[in-house]
Amino acid sequence: MVLNYLSVRDISTLSMVSKTISGRLIQYISTSAGSHRLLLQDFHKPQLWRDGASILEHYKSLGLLFKRLTLLLPTRDRLRYVHTVLSGVSCFKLNGCASPLHCLGLHCYGEFIQMLTAGWEEPECHRVFNFLWDLSNLARKVQTVLSSKPGSARRLELRVRLFCRAVLLSGSRRGPAAFWLTRILKPWPMVNQARLLFLIFGPFCARDGYVVWQKMIEGPTDESSLQGLAGAIKLLYGTEAREWTADDVISLVDELSVVPQQWLMENNARLLLLSGNSVCFTFLASKAVNGRAVELARLMVFMVLVCEKDLYCMDWAVRMMQKVCTVFSTHWERNNFLQCLENSFAGMVLQAVLAGERDEENSSFQDLFHLMNAQANFHKEILYLTMGSSSSSRAP
């Protein structure tokens, strides 16, 4: 049969020629020969594909083919047909693969779904999400994870993480990604939203894929461990996420900082910097408005420290402090915040000095070194600003 010699992309183009040919293609896909030809399942050996062809590209093209074949059907019928055809692929299921971390099955399924639904209206995408949510029994599995101690159900955590990232959020542009992420998070209370966000985007072990829940508690972390969370926060704060207010996102960030326990303040500060100026200022301003000057000052000091450690220009921290000062309604409140800021610097320096006397590995000396440099550079930028000078800046 000639279809055996055509690429999926060519078959997809052929499907638009006439209704008759489209019907013949549907019949062909239903046969064992068609299923074997199109539903490739060598997900564990992607390097074996001849001519450098990508299995992900194959399923992306397959999604376009199914989009065209089912174009005239109601959404419910389209989804039913897709499920009937794809149900035999075990690696497309949440529990269908023994080693999901090293399997491209869910990623292929995600490419297929994203191409199939590209351009669909939002009510139709709601139906798609509900269909996938029910089909995978994801709600029950998420509930099991959320009701368990973090890390106690690692295999299930991994499967939920991979399904959400690979299938629901696979390759999405900002608009669709905001829609899918909102659908995942919104059914749950805020405290569960934060834990689910950490589960999906938090740091993980490269060897086994398991979420590293203690990463933010045990010590200062690096940017790479926070990039996923920061990207998700920026996505929810953006204009594409219409169902989220600024207060919603700030509350979510606040809840996130205690998952699974209280984070180190330095990690809080680094996440805020990576989340962008708007999120950072809104978060700091909320503390100023609520009279939490001491907590605000301490967080500001750690942001200065992160700027020093991660090589951001200190001018950014000074200007953020200036902007926060405009939030205070009285001179007394502003001056009190500035006094708290200097007290925080002094207290942290003293703490580092005392810790250094007991530290045999000199790590506290390194902390003191960074802190003293941060304080000096921060005050230098303030002097430049006060004296009317300017310095080069690189905003984070």
Stockholm file with secondary structure:
# STOCKHOLM 1.0

chainA/1-396         MVLNYLSVRDISTLSMVSKTISGRLIQYISTSAGSHRLLLQDFHKPQLWRDGASILEHYKSLGLLFKRLTLLLPTRDRLRYVHTVLSGVSCFKLNGCASPLHCLGLHCYGEFIQMLTAGWEEPECHRVFNFLWDLSNLARKVQTVLSSKPGSARRLELRVRLFCRAVLLSGSRRGPAAFWLTRILKPWPMVNQARLLFLIFGPFCARDGYVVWQKMIEGPTDESSLQGLAGAIKLLYGTEAREWTADDVISLVDELSVVPQQWLMENNARLLLLSGNSVCFTFLASKAVNGRAVELARLMVFMVLVCEKDLYCMDWAVRMMQKVCTVFSTHWERNNFLQCLENSFAGMVLQAVLAGERDEENSSFQDLFHLMNAQANFHKEILYLTMGSSSSSRAP
#=GR chainA/1-396 SS CGGGGSCHHHHHHHTTSCHHHHHHHHHHHHSHHHHHHHSCCCTTCGGGCGGGCCHHHHHHHHHHHHHHHTTTSCHHHHHHHHHHHHTTCGGGSTTCCSCGGGCCHHHHHHHHHHHHHTTCCHHHHHHHHHHHHHHTTHHHHHHHHHTSCTTTTHHHHHHHHHHIIIIISTTCCHHHHHHHHHHHHTTSCHHHHHHHHHHHHSCBCTTTCCBCTTHHHHSCCCHHHHHHHHHHHHHHHSTTCTTCCHHHHHHHHHHHTTSSSCCCHHHHHHHHHHTCHHHHHHHHHHHHHTTCHHHHHHHHHHHHHHHHHTTCCHHHHHHHHHHHHTTCSSHHHHHHHHHHHHHHHHHHHHHHHHHHTTCSSSHHHHHHHHHHHHHHHHHHHHHHHHTTCCCCCCCC
#=GC SS_cons         CGGGGSCHHHHHHHTTSCHHHHHHHHHHHHSHHHHHHHSCCCTTCGGGCGGGCCHHHHHHHHHHHHHHHTTTSCHHHHHHHHHHHHTTCGGGSTTCCSCGGGCCHHHHHHHHHHHHHTTCCHHHHHHHHHHHHHHTTHHHHHHHHHTSCTTTTHHHHHHHHHHIIIIISTTCCHHHHHHHHHHHHTTSCHHHHHHHHHHHHSCBCTTTCCBCTTHHHHSCCCHHHHHHHHHHHHHHHSTTCTTCCHHHHHHHHHHHTTSSSCCCHHHHHHHHHHTCHHHHHHHHHHHHHTTCHHHHHHHHHHHHHHHHHTTCCHHHHHHHHHHHHTTCSSHHHHHHHHHHHHHHHHHHHHHHHHHHTTCSSSHHHHHHHHHHHHHHHHHHHHHHHHTTCCCCCCCC
//
